[in-house]
Amino acid sequence: LADNENGDIIHQLEHRISRLEGVLRLNKMITESGGKIFATSGKKADFDATVEKCKEAGGSIAAPRNPGENDAILYFVKYFNTYAYLGIKQSLIPGKFQLLNGAQLRYTNWYSKEPSGKGEE
């Protein structure tokens, strides 16, 4: 295709994506932080189903790596008045946590003495 045609196609796609993102934002289904898009269906599911749905969508379960990403996840927690699963698990060392892929956790924003292992966290 000629450069003009490529430019037109790219412009049309950008316009469509922008419109779709706008609709999803209006329906409180996506938010953004640091160039990452955070999304939810708003439906409740168990942890394994959540991980699988994220993979099916071409993404991964959210694991905040900074205050902005934490706020993006908190946006959904507040809007849907529920908890959110995170891509974090306990390591082999009790009381220590890591990302699901085994990488070291470098950001946390837990309340004092949390996670405590008492109830759902």
C-alpha positions as CSV (number, residue, x, y, z in Angstrom):
1,L,0.0,0.0,0.0
2,A,1.1,3.6,-0.6
3,D,2.2,5.6,2.4
4,N,-1.1,7.7,2.2
5,E,-3.2,4.5,2.4
6,N,-1.2,3.2,5.3
7,G,-1.6,6.5,7.1
8,D,-5.3,6.5,6.5
9,I,-5.7,3.0,7.8
10,I,-3.6,3.7,10.9
11,H,-5.7,6.9,11.5
12,Q,-9.0,4.9,11.2
13,L,-7.7,2.2,13.5
14,E,-6.6,4.8,16.1
15,H,-10.0,6.5,15.9
16,R,-11.8,3.2,16.4
17,I,-9.6,2.2,19.3
18,S,-10.1,5.6,20.9
19,R,-13.9,5.2,20.6
20,L,-13.9,1.7,22.1
21,E,-11.7,2.8,25.0
22,G,-14.1,5.7,25.6
23,V,-17.1,3.3,25.8
24,L,-15.2,1.0,28.2
25,R,-14.2,3.9,30.4
26,L,-17.8,5.1,30.5
27,N,-18.8,1.6,31.6
28,K,-16.0,1.6,34.3
29,M,-14.4,-1.4,32.7
30,I,-10.9,0.0,32.0
31,T,-8.5,2.5,33.5
32,E,-4.9,3.3,32.7
33,S,-1.7,4.0,34.5
34,G,1.8,4.4,33.2
35,G,0.9,3.2,29.7
36,K,-0.7,0.0,31.0
37,I,-4.4,-0.7,30.7
38,F,-6.2,-2.2,33.6
39,A,-9.5,-3.9,32.8
40,T,-12.3,-5.8,34.5
41,S,-15.6,-7.4,33.5
42,G,-16.9,-6.5,36.9
43,K,-18.0,-10.1,37.5
44,K,-16.9,-12.2,40.5
45,A,-14.7,-15.2,39.9
46,D,-12.3,-17.4,41.8
47,F,-8.5,-16.7,41.5
48,D,-7.7,-19.4,39.0
49,A,-10.6,-18.3,36.7
50,T,-9.4,-14.7,37.0
51,V,-5.8,-15.7,36.0
52,E,-7.2,-17.7,33.0
53,K,-9.5,-14.9,31.8
54,C,-6.6,-12.5,31.9
55,K,-4.5,-14.9,29.8
56,E,-7.3,-15.3,27.3
57,A,-7.4,-11.5,26.9
58,G,-3.7,-11.4,26.2
59,G,-2.8,-9.9,29.5
60,S,-2.0,-10.9,33.1
61,I,-3.6,-10.5,36.5
62,A,-2.7,-7.1,37.9
63,A,0.2,-6.8,40.3
64,P,0.9,-3.2,41.3
65,R,4.4,-2.1,40.8
66,N,4.0,1.5,41.9
67,P,1.5,3.9,43.5
68,G,-0.2,4.7,40.2
69,E,-0.8,1.1,39.3
70,N,-2.1,0.5,42.9
71,D,-4.5,3.4,42.4
72,A,-5.7,1.9,39.1
73,I,-6.6,-1.3,40.8
74,L,-8.1,0.5,43.7
75,Y,-10.4,2.3,41.2
76,F,-12.1,-1.0,40.5
77,V,-12.2,-2.1,44.1
78,K,-14.0,1.1,45.1
79,Y,-16.3,1.2,42.0
80,F,-17.5,-2.4,42.3
81,N,-17.3,-2.4,46.2
82,T,-15.4,-5.6,46.3
83,Y,-11.9,-7.0,46.6
84,A,-9.5,-7.6,43.7
85,Y,-7.1,-10.5,43.2
86,L,-3.5,-9.6,42.6
87,G,-0.7,-11.4,40.8
88,I,1.1,-12.0,44.0
89,K,1.7,-15.2,46.0
90,Q,3.5,-16.2,49.2
91,S,7.0,-17.4,48.6
92,L,8.6,-20.4,50.2
93,I,9.6,-18.2,53.0
94,P,6.6,-17.7,55.3
95,G,5.5,-14.1,55.4
96,K,7.4,-13.1,52.2
97,F,5.6,-12.6,48.9
98,Q,6.5,-12.6,45.3
99,L,5.0,-12.1,41.9
100,L,3.3,-15.1,40.3
101,N,6.2,-15.6,38.0
102,G,8.6,-15.9,41.0
103,A,10.1,-12.4,40.6
104,Q,10.8,-10.5,43.8
105,L,8.1,-8.1,45.0
106,R,9.5,-4.6,44.9
107,Y,6.4,-2.6,45.7
108,T,3.8,-3.1,48.5
109,N,1.2,-0.8,50.0
110,W,-0.2,-3.0,52.7
111,Y,-1.6,-1.8,56.0
112,S,0.6,-2.3,59.1
113,K,0.9,-5.9,60.1
114,E,-0.7,-7.1,56.8
115,P,-1.0,-9.5,55.2
116,S,-1.6,-11.4,58.4
117,G,-2.9,-14.7,57.1
118,K,-6.2,-14.2,58.9
119,G,-9.2,-14.4,56.6
120,E,-9.3,-13.3,53.0
121,E,-6.7,-10.8,52.1
